[in-house]
Amino acid sequence: MSHCDLMGGSALAAAVLWYKDEPMPVSFEEILNAFEFVSAGNLGEHQAFLCIQSGKIYWHSDLSDLDEPDDELPEDVEDDDKYLEIPDKRELDLGKPLALDFARQVLPGDFDEVRRMFRRRGAYASFKHLLTRRHVLEQWYDFEQKATERALREWCELNSIVLAD
């Protein structure tokens, strides 16, 4: 049965969509959860793949047995015509560049210090400590969340992903 497993119980609905060659809409929340999973580890430790046709997301981690026996990565997961790898925050410039943008906008007097922080290991811990001292940690979380949603929605649009919400 391939075509990204035709979504189990709704095989008839998926088959109709497959026949029409229209991708299944995907929940933005599911894409966001997969993005956060991929971004949580070191580069390449966690992966998630979106089946373009069915909208199913496949998860994989090198660190655990997260993969369920019936949810293993498909053999053809490397086929770019069928699957999209969910990016991590570095691929969407949501790491150091975002922190520097925030510092430039909200803490211009601390910008040079923040830039120096990101030249060393442990930069995010130092950065968050500074944000706490300046009482702008919640403002950072809001800034980061909005930038993440904007970048991820743009990635979806660039990859012609139809969002259900």
C-alpha positions in Angstrom: 0.0 0.0 0.0 2.7 2.8 0.0 1.7 6.3 -1.0 2.8 7.3 2.4 0.6 4.5 4.0 -2.6 6.2 2.8 -3.3 7.3 6.4 -4.5 4.0 7.8 -8.3 4.0 8.4 -9.0 6.7 5.9 -7.5 4.8 3.0 -10.5 5.5 0.8 -10.3 9.3 1.4 -6.6 9.2 0.9 -7.0 7.2 -2.3 -9.4 9.8 -3.6 -6.9 12.5 -2.8 -4.2 10.4 -4.4 -6.3 10.0 -7.5 -6.8 13.8 -7.7 -3.1 14.2 -7.0 -3.8 16.9 -4.4 -1.8 16.9 -1.2 -3.6 16.3 2.1 -3.7 19.5 4.3 -1.4 19.3 7.3 -2.0 20.9 10.7 0.5 23.7 11.4 0.6 22.6 15.0 1.9 19.1 13.9 4.5 20.8 11.7 5.5 23.0 14.6 5.8 20.0 17.0 8.0 18.2 14.5 10.1 21.4 14.0 10.6 21.7 17.8 11.5 18.0 18.0 14.1 18.3 15.2 15.5 21.5 16.8 15.8 20.0 20.2 18.9 17.9 19.5 22.3 18.4 18.0 22.4 18.6 14.2 21.1 15.4 12.7 20.1 13.7 16.0 16.4 14.1 15.5 14.7 14.0 12.1 11.1 14.4 10.9 9.8 13.9 7.4 6.5 15.0 6.0 4.8 12.8 3.4 3.7 15.4 0.8 0.7 13.4 -0.3 -0.8 12.0 2.9 0.3 14.8 5.3 1.7 12.1 7.7 4.8 13.1 9.7 7.4 10.4 10.4 9.7 11.0 13.4 13.2 9.5 14.0 15.7 10.0 16.7 19.2 8.5 16.9 19.0 8.8 20.7 16.1 6.6 21.5 13.7 3.9 20.3 11.0 6.6 19.6 10.1 4.9 16.3 7.1 2.7 16.8 7.2 -0.6 14.8 4.4 0.6 12.6 5.8 4.1 12.3 9.3 3.4 11.1 10.8 5.6 8.4 9.6 4.6 5.0 12.3 3.0 2.8 11.9 5.7 0.2 12.1 8.6 2.7 15.0 10.1 0.8 12.7 10.6 -2.3 12.3 14.4 -2.4 9.3 14.1 -4.6 7.4 12.2 -1.8 8.9 13.6 1.4 10.1 16.9 2.9 12.5 16.9 5.7 11.3 19.2 8.5 14.0 21.9 9.0 15.6 22.8 12.3 16.0 26.3 13.7 19.4 26.7 12.3 18.1 26.1 8.8 15.6 28.9 9.2 18.1 31.3 10.8 16.3 31.1 14.2 19.4 30.6 16.3 22.2 33.1 16.7 20.8 35.5 14.0 17.5 35.8 15.8 19.2 36.4 19.2 21.3 39.2 17.7 18.2 40.7 16.1 16.5 40.7 19.4 19.5 42.3 21.2 19.8 44.9 18.4 16.1 45.9 18.8 15.5 45.5 22.5 18.9 45.7 24.2 21.0 48.0 21.9 23.3 48.9 24.8 24.1 45.2 25.3 24.5 44.3 21.7 28.3 44.1 21.7 28.2 41.9 24.8 25.6 39.6 23.2 27.7 39.3 20.0 30.7 38.3 22.2 28.6 35.8 24.0 27.8 34.0 20.8 31.4 33.5 20.0 31.8 31.1 22.9 30.3 27.9 24.1 27.3 28.2 26.3 26.1 31.3 24.5 22.3 30.6 25.0 22.7 30.1 28.8 24.7 33.4 29.0 22.1 35.2 26.8 19.2 34.0 28.8 20.9 35.0 32.0 21.4 38.5 30.6 17.7 38.6 29.5 16.7 37.7 33.1 18.9 40.4 34.6 17.4 42.9 32.1 13.8 41.7 32.8 13.1 40.9 29.1 13.1 37.1 29.2 9.3 36.9 28.5 9.7 39.4 25.7 12.4 37.2 24.2 10.2 34.1 24.3 7.4 36.1 22.6 9.8 37.4 20.0 11.2 33.9 19.4 7.8 32.3 19.1 6.5 34.9 16.6 9.7 34.6 14.5 9.5 30.8 14.5 5.9 30.8 13.4 6.5 33.3 10.7 9.6 31.4 9.4 7.9 28.0 9.5 4.8 29.3 7.7 7.0 30.8 5.1 8.8 27.5 4.7 5.5 25.7 4.3 4.5 28.2 1.6 7.8 27.9 -0.2 7.4 24.1 -0.2 3.7 24.2 -1.3 2.5 22.6 1.9 -1.3 23.0 2.3 -2.1 23.9 5.9 -5.3 22.8 7.5 -5.3 25.7 10.0 
